[in-house]
Amino acid sequence: PIRTGETAFLFLQHFIKMLKAGGRAAIVIKNTFLSNSDGASRALRQELLESCNLHSVLDCPGGTFLGAGVKTVVLVFEKGTPTRKVWYYQLDPGRRLGKTTPLNDDDLAEFVELQASFAETEKSWSVDVADIDPANFDLSVKNSNKAEEVPLRLPEEIIEEMTLLDEESAKILEGIRGML
């Protein structure tokens, strides 16, 4: 057994052990499990990949599970065969989730449809286990299909830059007038 004080990791470890060969599971766990660098997290990710086929990771937005207080992922796996490829899906319902706006079947429809074939889209992609670093077994959600978003500048910064450019233009025009 892997020694840890983290109850979620103990639960996952117990669940893997108790699952019969061919048994399937979907476990909700905080997303930091995918990348924590401590020895127990690393060893548990290795055990999960080697003793089970972790075929899907559903990345849930904040607020999906009230009271969790952290972002969560759903690990979908089958015991008995090692993982060859992990399929990721970033769930984006297009609204903030909360008590009055919970996750519903419509929000999961695309995930269910794409998971049947492990299709790759802007919100879903696959990672070969061979590409996962055996030094840390990092399973972080890193969407390689999504275009990198350019961070927006603050309106104040834009106005200040425009003011400086206007002043510079005025000086240049003044210099040109002086030459006439």
DAUR-V387020 format. One record per run of one state. SS is the DSSP state (A for helix, B for strand, O for the rest). FROM is the first residue (numbers start at 1). LEN is the number of residues. Records with the same first field share a line. If there is no record, write none. Layout:
# DAUR-V387020
SS = FROM-LEN  FROM-LEN
This chain:
# DAUR-V387020
O = 1-6  19-5  35-4  60-12  80-5  91-14  116-5  122-2  132-23  180-1
A = 7-12  31-4  39-13  105-11  129-3  155-25
B = 24-7  52-8  72-8  85-6  121-1  124-5
